[in-house]
Amino acid sequence: MLLKLRVASETELCRKEVSVMTTDFTAVTDEAIQIRHYLHQHPEVSDQEVATSAYLRDRLRTLGYRIITPAKLKTGVVAELGHGHPVVALRSDIDALPIHEATGLAYASVNPGVMHACGHDFHMASLLGAAQALKDADFAGTIRLIFQPAEETHVGAQEVMESGGAEGIDAIIGFHNKPDLAAGEVGILEGGLMAAVDQFKVILHGKGTHAAKPELGRDPIVALTSLVNSLQTIVSRNVDPQAVVVLSVTHISGGNTWNVIPETASFEGTVRSFSTAGRKLAKQRFMEVVKAGAATFDVTPEIEWIKGPDVVNNDDQLTPLVAETTAKFARVVRPVPSTTGEDFAYFSQRIPSVFAFVGSHGTSDWHHPDLKLDDQALTTGIKFFYYNALNLLAKLR
């Protein structure tokens, strides 16, 4: 259940309006670039961000922040500056991906098979840059920094929530870098920005036999190929064409030699959606199609449905405030909602929040081994956190 915002009167807002053009961010950005290069060079995968967390804690302590990371949170860092309410939280994810880097950068990953291929190093450097600028700012209330683990496995935000790291927050903001937006551009949208994500795994149990005698077995390979095709009709023939649902089978497996029909075959994939109705319908039809198709080929399906994060939903009161502030230092654009998922949704479903896309002028899209981002875009990420934190603190009193 979302908390109710305490919105100040128009007179109070005018009196407490934050000037956004008085801070020189050149030195802050230069340091943030060095921070990003270090973090990019030393990536760690989800829930194993031990060295990353230690690095973040050390820098925050040096800046004078109180480290309040809950004991239950094994990786990640929660820190605060200031006292009392309102409490405005700024969130960055910190984990990397199990991808071998192919950028050729001088600061490429030194950890084989691990890479910041989604730009979480960009997010951390932006938030640390904002933290540096905020330590000298004049404000009433509390700024809480949440450096969240395990976004890529969609469990980190839940870990923060369950540990108590998000208690007492009046508003929370965050962003994801967007390689196809230019440096200096910020995408802000009310309502659903990123999709709900569900994962499925199916094992088809048949009966193995010699390939020369298929009539003696029950072939899970034939069943699998038929099902993969049939599942595509869920979106094309069951979902309203005006709605957004994406179903992708991304991995199939079966057999281990050329002349044996195997006992089992399996496939897995994902469903992305933007509405409760679309999400429910996709799951219902998936179960029906798999069970009916398996029965047709006399194989037994074992279905695992893994519910992921909900839609990242931007608050209708906070979003215009953030857009207005951001427009003073960046070009605000209206982005197309993304069918990728983000576990920031666990915050946005419970706390008034805004999640944005900050242009990073990348060479390729997220999760590519050759992804390179524009360091100069960090200035916009730093300003997004800095100015919106101060403005929300002023307007939520």
FIDO-939565 format. One line per 5 residues: number of its first residue (from 1); for each residue x, y, z of C-alpha. Coordinates in nm, 2 decimals. Layout:
<rs>
NUM> X,Y,Z; ...
</rs>
This chain:
<rs>
1> 0.00,0.00,0.00; 0.14,0.34,-0.10; 0.21,0.59,0.16; 0.02,0.92,0.14; 0.23,1.22,0.04
6> 0.23,1.53,0.25; 0.23,1.80,-0.02; 0.30,2.15,0.10; 0.09,2.45,0.01; 0.17,2.66,-0.30
11> 0.31,2.94,-0.08; 0.54,2.70,0.10; 0.66,2.56,-0.23; 0.76,2.90,-0.36; 0.94,2.98,-0.03
16> 1.13,2.65,-0.03; 1.20,2.62,-0.40; 1.55,2.49,-0.46; 1.78,2.69,-0.70; 1.93,2.44,-0.94
21> 2.20,2.64,-1.11; 2.42,2.74,-0.82; 2.65,2.44,-0.79; 2.96,2.37,-1.00; 2.97,2.00,-1.08
26> 3.29,1.99,-1.28; 3.51,1.86,-1.00; 3.24,1.63,-0.88; 3.20,1.48,-1.22; 3.57,1.43,-1.27
31> 3.59,1.24,-0.95; 3.28,1.04,-1.04; 3.45,0.93,-1.36; 3.74,0.79,-1.17; 3.50,0.61,-0.94
36> 3.31,0.46,-1.22; 3.63,0.34,-1.39; 3.74,0.17,-1.07; 3.40,0.01,-1.02; 3.38,-0.10,-1.38
41> 3.71,-0.27,-1.34; 3.61,-0.46,-1.03; 3.26,-0.60,-1.10; 3.08,-0.86,-0.88; 2.77,-1.06,-0.96
46> 2.44,-1.05,-0.76; 2.45,-1.11,-0.39; 2.83,-1.14,-0.40; 2.91,-0.77,-0.41; 3.14,-0.79,-0.10
51> 3.43,-0.58,-0.22; 3.19,-0.33,-0.39; 3.00,-0.29,-0.06; 3.32,-0.23,0.13; 3.44,0.03,-0.12
56> 3.10,0.21,-0.10; 3.10,0.21,0.28; 3.45,0.35,0.30; 3.37,0.64,0.06; 3.05,0.72,0.24
61> 3.21,0.72,0.58; 3.48,0.96,0.45; 3.20,1.19,0.33; 3.04,1.19,0.68; 2.74,0.97,0.61
66> 2.60,0.74,0.88; 2.61,0.37,0.78; 2.28,0.21,0.88; 2.30,-0.10,0.67; 2.07,-0.36,0.84
71> 2.24,-0.67,0.97; 2.02,-0.89,0.76; 2.15,-0.73,0.44; 2.46,-0.94,0.35; 2.57,-0.71,0.07
76> 2.47,-0.36,-0.03; 2.50,-0.04,0.17; 2.24,0.19,0.33; 2.35,0.53,0.46; 2.20,0.85,0.58
81> 2.27,1.22,0.61; 2.05,1.46,0.81; 1.78,1.40,1.07; 1.40,1.37,1.09; 1.13,1.38,0.83
86> 1.08,1.39,0.55; 1.30,1.10,0.45; 1.39,1.10,0.08; 1.57,0.79,-0.05; 1.81,0.77,-0.35
91> 1.87,0.43,-0.49; 2.14,0.27,-0.70; 2.19,-0.09,-0.79; 2.54,-0.24,-0.76; 2.57,-0.58,-0.92
96> 2.72,-0.69,-1.24; 2.65,-0.97,-1.49; 2.82,-1.30,-1.57; 2.93,-1.17,-1.91; 3.29,-1.17,-2.05
101> 3.38,-0.81,-2.14; 3.47,-0.73,-2.50; 3.50,-0.35,-2.49; 3.88,-0.32,-2.50; 3.87,-0.03,-2.25
106> 4.17,0.05,-2.05; 3.96,0.00,-1.74; 3.79,-0.32,-1.86; 3.69,-0.58,-1.60; 3.98,-0.76,-1.43
111> 3.73,-1.03,-1.31; 3.71,-1.29,-1.59; 3.35,-1.36,-1.70; 3.20,-1.07,-1.50; 3.11,-0.73,-1.64
116> 2.91,-0.42,-1.56; 2.72,-0.47,-1.89; 2.41,-0.30,-1.76; 2.58,0.02,-1.64; 2.53,-0.02,-1.27
121> 2.88,0.12,-1.23; 2.74,0.44,-1.39; 2.45,0.44,-1.13; 2.69,0.40,-0.83; 2.92,0.67,-0.95
126> 2.63,0.91,-1.00; 2.50,0.84,-0.65; 2.84,0.88,-0.49; 2.89,1.20,-0.69; 2.55,1.33,-0.56
131> 2.65,1.22,-0.21; 2.96,1.43,-0.23; 2.77,1.74,-0.33; 2.49,1.68,-0.08; 2.72,1.67,0.22
136> 2.76,2.04,0.20; 2.40,2.12,0.11; 2.16,2.30,0.35; 1.84,2.10,0.40; 1.59,1.99,0.66
141> 1.50,1.62,0.69; 1.70,1.30,0.60; 1.86,1.18,0.28; 1.89,0.80,0.27; 2.12,0.64,0.01
146> 2.04,0.28,-0.08; 2.31,0.10,-0.28; 2.11,-0.22,-0.35; 2.24,-0.56,-0.43; 2.11,-0.82,-0.67
151> 1.90,-0.62,-0.91; 1.99,-0.86,-1.20; 1.84,-1.15,-1.02; 1.53,-0.95,-0.91; 1.58,-1.02,-0.54
156> 1.78,-0.73,-0.41; 1.50,-0.47,-0.36; 1.31,-0.74,-0.17; 1.61,-0.81,0.04; 1.64,-0.44,0.13
161> 1.27,-0.42,0.21; 1.27,-0.73,0.42; 1.58,-0.62,0.61; 1.41,-0.29,0.72; 1.64,-0.08,0.50
166> 1.34,0.10,0.34; 1.14,0.17,0.65; 1.02,0.53,0.72; 1.08,0.65,0.37; 0.85,0.92,0.24
171> 0.97,0.91,-0.12; 1.23,0.73,-0.33; 1.39,0.81,-0.66; 1.62,0.62,-0.89; 1.72,0.58,-1.25
176> 1.86,0.35,-1.51; 2.10,0.47,-1.77; 1.96,0.45,-2.12; 2.22,0.39,-2.40; 1.99,0.51,-2.68
181> 1.93,0.85,-2.51; 2.19,1.13,-2.55; 2.40,1.26,-2.26; 2.19,1.54,-2.11; 1.86,1.37,-2.18
186> 1.63,1.23,-1.91; 1.32,1.02,-1.98; 1.04,1.07,-1.73; 0.70,0.91,-1.76; 0.40,0.89,-1.52
191> 0.26,0.55,-1.46; 0.42,0.23,-1.59; 0.78,0.28,-1.71; 0.91,-0.08,-1.71; 0.73,-0.41,-1.73
196> 0.64,-0.68,-1.49; 0.85,-0.99,-1.54; 0.77,-1.36,-1.49; 0.99,-1.65,-1.57; 0.89,-2.00,-1.67
201> 1.07,-2.34,-1.68; 0.91,-2.65,-1.83; 1.04,-3.01,-1.83; 0.86,-3.26,-2.05; 0.88,-3.61,-1.93
206> 0.85,-3.87,-2.20; 0.99,-4.22,-2.27; 1.33,-4.27,-2.43; 1.39,-4.51,-2.71; 1.62,-4.58,-3.01
211> 1.57,-4.32,-3.28; 1.50,-4.61,-3.52; 1.20,-4.71,-3.31; 1.01,-4.40,-3.22; 0.68,-4.59,-3.18
216> 0.83,-4.75,-2.86; 0.88,-4.42,-2.68; 0.70,-4.09,-2.61; 0.91,-3.82,-2.78; 0.95,-3.50,-2.57
221> 1.15,-3.33,-2.85; 0.85,-3.33,-3.09; 0.63,-3.21,-2.80; 0.87,-2.93,-2.72; 0.89,-2.80,-3.07
226> 0.52,-2.80,-3.11; 0.47,-2.62,-2.78; 0.73,-2.35,-2.85; 0.53,-2.26,-3.17; 0.19,-2.28,-2.99
231> 0.29,-2.05,-2.71; 0.34,-1.77,-2.95; -0.03,-1.76,-3.02; -0.09,-1.64,-2.66; 0.01,-1.29,-2.75
236> -0.10,-1.29,-3.12; -0.44,-1.45,-3.06; -0.54,-1.40,-2.69; -0.40,-1.06,-2.58; -0.56,-0.73,-2.68
241> -0.34,-0.58,-2.96; -0.35,-0.25,-2.78; -0.20,-0.41,-2.46; 0.17,-0.49,-2.42; 0.26,-0.86,-2.35
246> 0.58,-1.02,-2.47; 0.65,-1.40,-2.44; 0.99,-1.53,-2.53; 1.12,-1.89,-2.52; 1.50,-1.83,-2.47
251> 1.65,-2.17,-2.39; 1.57,-2.53,-2.50; 1.74,-2.85,-2.41; 1.69,-3.22,-2.49; 1.89,-3.53,-2.56
256> 2.27,-3.58,-2.58; 2.33,-3.79,-2.89; 2.22,-3.83,-3.25; 2.05,-4.17,-3.24; 1.85,-4.17,-2.91
261> 1.51,-4.01,-2.84; 1.56,-3.88,-2.48; 1.35,-3.93,-2.17; 1.31,-3.55,-2.12; 1.33,-3.22,-2.29
266> 1.30,-2.87,-2.14; 1.25,-2.51,-2.22; 1.25,-2.18,-2.04; 1.18,-1.82,-2.10; 1.00,-1.51,-1.99
271> 0.67,-1.31,-2.00; 0.66,-0.93,-1.98; 0.35,-0.73,-1.92; 0.22,-0.39,-1.81; -0.12,-0.47,-1.66
276> -0.26,-0.71,-1.40; -0.51,-0.84,-1.64; -0.25,-0.91,-1.91; -0.02,-1.08,-1.67; -0.30,-1.30,-1.54
281> -0.42,-1.39,-1.88; -0.07,-1.48,-2.01; -0.01,-1.71,-1.72; -0.35,-1.88,-1.75; -0.32,-1.94,-2.12
286> 0.04,-2.06,-2.08; -0.07,-2.33,-1.83; -0.35,-2.44,-2.06; -0.14,-2.45,-2.38; 0.14,-2.65,-2.21
291> -0.09,-2.90,-2.04; -0.30,-2.95,-2.35; 0.00,-2.98,-2.58; 0.17,-3.22,-2.36; -0.14,-3.44,-2.34
296> -0.15,-3.44,-2.72; 0.19,-3.60,-2.74; 0.15,-3.82,-2.43; 0.42,-3.66,-2.23; 0.40,-3.52,-1.87
301> 0.48,-3.15,-1.81; 0.65,-3.02,-1.50; 0.59,-2.65,-1.49; 0.77,-2.39,-1.28; 0.63,-2.04,-1.29
306> 0.86,-1.78,-1.11; 0.69,-1.45,-1.04; 0.93,-1.16,-1.08; 0.90,-0.79,-1.01; 0.58,-0.59,-1.08
311> 0.55,-0.29,-1.31; 0.78,0.00,-1.22; 0.50,0.25,-1.16; 0.58,0.62,-1.12; 0.37,0.81,-0.87
316> 0.13,1.06,-1.02; 0.21,1.34,-0.77; 0.58,1.30,-0.75; 0.65,1.26,-1.12; 0.55,1.61,-1.23
321> 0.77,1.75,-0.95; 1.07,1.55,-1.06; 1.01,1.64,-1.42; 0.99,2.01,-1.34; 1.31,2.01,-1.14
326> 1.50,1.79,-1.40; 1.40,2.02,-1.68; 1.61,2.29,-1.52; 1.94,2.11,-1.59; 1.85,1.85,-1.86
331> 1.63,1.79,-2.16; 1.33,1.59,-2.04; 1.18,1.35,-2.29; 0.88,1.12,-2.28; 1.03,0.77,-2.32
336> 0.86,0.46,-2.47; 0.79,0.22,-2.18; 1.04,-0.06,-2.17; 0.95,-0.42,-2.17; 1.26,-0.50,-1.96
341> 1.21,-0.55,-1.59; 1.35,-0.37,-1.29; 1.32,-0.47,-0.93; 1.29,-0.10,-0.83; 0.93,-0.21,-0.87
346> 0.93,-0.35,-0.52; 0.99,0.00,-0.39; 0.75,0.17,-0.64; 0.46,-0.06,-0.54; 0.49,0.04,-0.17
351> 0.65,0.38,-0.16; 0.58,0.70,-0.36; 0.85,0.69,-0.62; 0.99,0.81,-0.95; 1.22,0.60,-1.17
356> 1.37,0.77,-1.48; 1.60,0.69,-1.77; 1.92,0.90,-1.78; 2.08,0.92,-2.12; 2.42,0.75,-2.13
361> 2.49,0.76,-2.51; 2.60,0.40,-2.53; 2.76,0.20,-2.81; 2.51,-0.09,-2.77; 2.22,-0.19,-2.55
366> 2.21,-0.33,-2.20; 2.37,-0.67,-2.14; 2.60,-0.66,-2.44; 2.97,-0.75,-2.39; 3.08,-0.44,-2.59
371> 2.86,-0.18,-2.40; 3.05,0.14,-2.35; 2.89,0.45,-2.19; 2.97,0.82,-2.21; 3.15,0.93,-1.89
376> 3.03,1.29,-1.94; 2.67,1.17,-1.90; 2.75,1.12,-1.53; 2.69,1.49,-1.47; 2.32,1.45,-1.55
381> 2.30,1.14,-1.33; 2.46,1.33,-1.04; 2.23,1.63,-1.08; 1.92,1.41,-1.11; 1.99,1.27,-0.76
386> 2.12,1.60,-0.61; 1.85,1.85,-0.72; 1.56,1.61,-0.69; 1.66,1.51,-0.34; 1.68,1.87,-0.22
391> 1.36,1.98,-0.40; 1.15,1.68,-0.27; 1.28,1.74,0.09; 1.16,2.10,0.06; 0.82,2.02,-0.09
396> 0.73,1.72,0.13; 0.77,1.91,0.46
</rs>
